[in-house]
């Protein structure tokens, strides 16, 4: 299932957003403009719907509704999220539409409360809260129906789509030095601390096939590495292992703690692209990778996601990524800060100045990335 549109009001950096989504979206903008916060909308919906999650936990993990609400929000303080979903990106009207509004409890625990929760299926509204039962017991408004199996039967496809959203921003140091964080924590693992456990929990046949594909890709990017496989140490802990070719005739075997940061990042990225068919969220996938490899990422991701009918949304500042000739203007979202008035989000296809630059022969990188640079960046060299 594809997310085909997202609308926001008072979400973190954004006073208002109305964004059409396709099979992939490349998000760019200045530092601190809200690129990660835009991705977090999809994680928030997943956290509401997932097993062991729910609205209150999702809000609490983000330190409360006051931290979620846009600082530029004035007279209208409610946070609103609306998404449309369909089996194909060009379905009109969308198969599903889900909307929630959140406000803070006026007294007591100051919990997040539903201002409303609404669901439409093929244009027909099938849920409209608060209903009579909610008005008789307002404590019901501390939970969404999408998180409750007993209540979401008519629109469980939405809950399942939310639950399957995958976010991975693998931090190589957490694999090399697992003692840096608590491996036993029962929370989300966005930075790959338990990445190797995920690999080993995959059925053996699928796991071996994926690692073989990744090995073939690594031969192009890291030619000294081959025979990538999984293994366990004497304590039963999972590891990745590969043969490293050097001056000795038979080379030597290395585990992930000896891999370069770039190699681990590439392994994590390729695994995520091969894992499932749900929405995949990526933050700056170019980190630690050589620019020649980065330049190939858009076409690589396109081939893999099309084969799985998968949607990918990523953030980046990389000129190599945005120089890819296959990226279309409607696939690029530009974030622009407006002082104390929040951040605006626009598709490059809707911005006439960018359209004219592209028609004049500029690449997407040349037309868009200069708009993300800080206005006073030249003054940085004056720092003493």
C-alpha positions in Angstrom: 0.0 0.0 0.0 1.3 3.5 -0.9 0.9 6.7 1.0 -0.4 9.0 -1.7 -0.9 12.3 0.2 -0.1 13.7 3.6 -1.6 16.8 5.3 -0.4 18.3 8.5 -1.3 21.1 10.8 0.9 22.3 13.7 3.3 19.3 13.5 6.7 20.2 14.9 8.3 22.6 12.4 5.2 22.8 10.2 2.2 25.1 10.5 0.6 23.4 7.5 1.6 20.8 4.9 -0.2 19.4 2.0 2.0 17.1 0.0 1.3 14.6 -2.8 3.5 11.4 -2.6 4.6 9.0 -5.3 6.6 5.9 -5.4 9.6 7.8 -4.0 10.3 11.2 -2.5 13.6 13.0 -2.0 13.4 15.6 0.8 16.0 18.3 1.2 16.2 21.6 3.0 18.4 23.7 5.4 19.7 22.2 8.6 17.1 22.3 11.3 14.3 22.9 8.8 12.5 19.7 9.8 13.5 16.9 7.4 13.7 14.3 10.2 10.5 15.7 11.7 8.7 15.2 8.4 9.8 11.5 8.3 8.7 11.2 11.9 5.0 11.7 11.0 5.1 8.2 9.4 6.9 6.7 12.4 4.4 8.3 14.7 1.5 6.7 12.9 3.4 3.4 13.0 4.0 3.8 16.8 0.3 4.3 17.4 -0.8 1.2 15.4 2.0 -1.3 16.3 1.7 -4.1 18.9 2.6 -2.7 22.3 2.3 0.8 21.1 -0.7 3.2 21.1 -1.3 6.9 21.1 -0.2 7.6 24.6 3.1 5.8 24.2 3.8 7.4 20.9 3.3 10.9 22.3 5.2 10.1 25.5 8.2 8.8 23.5 8.3 12.2 21.9 8.2 13.9 25.3 4.6 15.0 25.2 2.3 16.9 22.9 3.9 20.2 23.7 7.1 19.0 22.0 5.1 17.8 19.0 3.1 20.9 18.5 4.6 23.5 16.2 6.2 26.5 18.0 4.6 28.7 15.4 1.1 27.6 16.3 -0.9 30.4 17.7 -4.6 30.6 18.0 -5.2 27.0 16.8 -3.1 24.7 19.0 -4.4 21.2 17.9 -2.1 18.9 16.0 -3.6 17.3 13.0 -2.5 14.5 10.7 -4.2 13.2 7.6 -2.9 10.6 5.2 -4.3 9.0 2.0 -3.4 5.4 1.0 -4.0 3.3 -2.1 -2.7 0.2 -3.8 -1.5 2.4 -6.6 0.0 5.9 -6.5 -2.4 7.3 -9.1 -5.7 6.1 -7.6 -8.3 8.8 -7.4 -10.0 9.0 -5.0 -7.7 7.3 -2.6 -8.8 3.9 -1.3 -8.3 5.0 2.3 -8.1 8.3 4.1 -7.3 8.5 7.8 -7.3 11.7 9.9 -6.6 12.4 13.6 -6.6 15.6 15.6 -4.8 15.8 18.9 -5.2 18.2 21.8 -3.9 18.2 25.4 -6.0 17.3 28.4 -6.9 20.5 30.2 -6.1 19.1 33.7 -4.8 16.1 35.6 -2.2 14.0 33.7 -2.3 16.4 30.7 -2.5 13.4 28.3 -2.9 13.7 24.6 -6.6 13.5 23.7 -8.3 12.9 20.4 -10.0 16.0 19.1 -11.3 13.7 16.3 -10.5 10.4 14.5 -12.0 9.9 11.0 -11.7 7.2 8.3 -12.9 7.1 4.7 -13.0 4.1 2.4 -13.3 4.9 -1.3 -14.8 8.3 -0.5 -17.3 7.0 2.0 -16.8 8.0 5.7 -16.9 4.9 7.9 -15.6 6.4 11.2 -16.3 9.7 12.8 -15.2 10.3 16.4 -16.0 11.5 18.9 -19.2 9.5 18.8 -21.9 9.0 21.4 -19.9 6.5 23.4 -16.9 8.9 23.4 -19.1 11.7 24.7 -20.4 9.5 27.4 -16.9 8.5 28.5 -14.3 11.0 27.4 -11.5 8.6 28.6 -12.1 6.7 25.4 -10.5 9.7 23.6 -7.1 8.7 25.1 -6.9 5.9 22.5 -7.4 5.7 18.8 -9.5 3.1 17.2 -6.7 2.3 14.8 -4.7 0.8 17.6 -7.5 -1.4 18.9 -8.2 -4.7 17.3 -11.7 -4.8 18.6 -12.5 -1.5 16.9 -10.5 -1.4 13.6 -11.9 -4.4 11.8 -13.5 -2.3 9.1 -10.2 -0.4 8.4 -7.6 -2.8 9.6 -5.7 -2.4 6.3 -4.8 1.1 7.5 -3.4 -0.2 10.8 -1.4 -2.9 9.0 0.1 -0.3 6.5 1.1 1.9 9.5 2.6 -1.0 11.4 4.8 -2.1 8.5 6.6 1.2 8.0 10.3 0.6 8.2 12.9 3.2 9.4 16.6 2.4 9.6 19.4 4.9 10.1 22.2 2.5 10.9 25.0 3.9 13.1 28.1 1.7 12.4 29.5 2.4 15.9 26.6 0.6 17.5 27.4 -2.6 15.6 31.1 -2.3 16.3 30.7 -1.4 20.0 27.4 -2.8 21.1 28.2 -1.9 24.7 27.6 1.7 23.9 23.8 1.2 24.3 21.4 -1.1 26.0 20.7 -4.1 23.8 18.0 -5.4 26.1 15.8 -2.3 25.8 12.4 -3.1 24.5 12.1 0.1 22.5 12.3 0.9 18.8 15.7 0.2 17.2 16.1 3.0 14.7 19.9 3.1 14.7 20.6 -0.6 14.1 21.8 -1.7 17.5 19.8 -5.0 17.0 20.3 -5.1 13.3 22.2 -8.3 13.4 19.5 -9.9 15.5 17.0 -8.9 12.8 19.2 -10.5 10.2 19.4 -13.8 12.1 15.7 -13.8 12.8 15.0 -13.9 9.1 14.2 -17.4 7.8 17.5 -19.1 6.7 16.7 -19.4 3.0 15.7 -15.8 2.7 18.6 -14.6 4.8 21.2 -16.5 2.7 19.6 -15.2 -0.5 19.7 -11.6 0.7 23.3 -11.8 2.0 24.3 -13.3 -1.4 22.8 -10.4 -3.2 24.5 -7.9 -0.9 27.8 -9.7 -1.4 27.5 -9.2 -5.1 26.8 -5.5 -4.7 29.7 -5.2 -2.2 32.1 -6.6 -4.8 31.5 -3.5 -6.9 31.9 -1.1 -3.9 34.4 -2.9 -1.7 36.3 -5.3 -4.0 38.5 -6.8 -1.3 35.4 -8.2 0.5 33.7 -11.5 -0.5 31.9 -14.5 0.9 29.6 -12.4 3.2 27.8 -14.6 5.6 26.2 -14.8 9.0 27.6 -16.6 12.0 27.4 -16.8 15.8 30.2 -16.6 18.4 30.7 -18.9 21.4 28.1 -16.9 23.4 25.5 -17.3 20.6 25.7 -13.6 19.6 25.1 -12.9 15.9 27.8 -11.5 13.6 28.4 -10.8 9.9 31.6 -12.2 8.5 33.4 -11.8 5.2 36.6 -12.8 3.6 39.0 -9.9 3.2 41.5 -10.4 0.3 45.1 -9.2 1.0 48.7 -10.1 0.3 48.3 -13.6 1.9 47.1 -16.2 -0.6 43.9 -17.1 1.3 43.1 -13.7 2.8 41.6 -13.4 6.2 38.1 -13.4 7.7 36.7 -10.3 9.3 33.6 -9.6 11.4 31.5 -6.5 11.4 33.6 -4.8 14.1 36.4 -4.7 11.5 34.3 -3.5 8.6 34.6 0.1 7.6 31.7 2.5 8.5 30.9 2.8 4.8 30.7 -0.9 4.4 28.4 -1.3 7.3 26.2 1.5 6.2 26.0 0.0 2.7 25.1 -3.4 4.1 22.4 -1.9 6.3 21.0 0.1 3.4 20.9 -2.9 1.0 19.3 -5.1 3.6 16.6 -2.5 4.3 15.9 -2.2 0.6 15.5 -6.0 0.3 13.4 -6.3 3.5 9.7 -6.3 2.9 7.4 -4.3 0.7 6.3 -1.5 3.1 7.2 2.2 3.2 10.9 2.6 3.8 12.2 5.8 5.5 15.9 6.7 5.0 17.8 9.6 6.5 20.9 10.7 4.6 21.8 7.3 3.1 24.9 8.9 1.6 26.7 9.1 5.0 30.1 7.4 5.1 29.9 6.4 1.4 32.2 7.4 -1.4 30.6 10.0 -3.8 30.8 7.5 -6.7 28.7 5.0 -4.7 26.3 7.7 -3.6 25.7 8.7 -7.3 24.4 5.2 -8.0 22.0 5.0 -5.0 18.9 6.5 -6.7 18.9 4.1 -9.6 19.8 1.2 -7.3 16.9 2.0 -5.0 14.6 2.5 -7.9 15.3 -1.0 -9.3 14.9 -2.7 -6.0 11.7 -0.8 -4.9 9.9 -1.2 -8.3 10.5 -5.0 -8.1 8.7 -5.0 -4.7 6.2 -2.2 -5.5 7.7 -0.4 -2.5 7.6 3.3 -1.5 10.8 5.0 -0.4 11.1 8.5 1.3 14.5 9.8 2.1 16.3 13.0 3.2 19.5 14.2 1.8 21.8 17.1 1.0 23.9 15.1 -1.4 24.6 16.7 -4.8 25.5 13.2 -6.1 22.0 12.0 -5.3 20.2 15.0 -6.7 22.3 14.9 -9.8 20.6 11.6 -10.9 18.9 12.3 -14.2 16.0 9.9 -13.3 14.7 12.1 -10.5 11.6 14.0 -11.5 10.6 17.4 -10.1 7.4 15.9 -8.5 9.7 13.6 -6.6 11.6 16.4 -4.8 10.3 18.1 -1.7 12.0 21.4 -0.7 11.8 22.6 2.9 12.2 26.4 3.4 12.2 28.1 6.8 10.1 31.2 7.3 11.7 32.7 10.4 9.3 32.3 13.3 6.5 31.2 11.0 7.6 27.6 10.7 8.8 25.6 7.6 7.0 25.5 4.3 7.2 22.3 2.1 6.9 22.5 -1.7 7.4 20.0 -4.5 10.0 21.2 -7.0 7.4 20.7 -9.7 5.2 23.4 -8.1 8.0 26.0 -8.0 8.3 28.1 -11.1 11.9 29.3 -10.5 13.1 25.7 -10.2 11.1 24.6 -13.2 12.7 27.4 -15.3 16.2 26.4 -14.1 15.6 22.8 -15.1 14.2 23.8 -18.5 17.4 25.8 -18.9 19.5 22.7 -18.6 20.5 22.6 -14.9 20.5 19.4 -12.9 18.2 19.0 -10.0 21.2 19.4 -7.7 22.1 22.7 -9.3 18.6 24.0 -9.2 17.5 22.9 -5.8 20.4 22.5 -3.4 21.6 26.2 -3.5 18.2 27.1 -2.0 19.0 25.0 1.1 22.3 26.8 2.0 22.2 29.2 5.0 22.0 32.8 3.9 25.0 33.8 6.1 27.1 30.7 5.7 30.1 32.7 4.4 30.4 34.2 7.9 31.3 30.8 9.3 35.0 31.3 8.3 35.1 34.3 10.6 34.7 32.1 13.7 37.6 32.5 16.1 
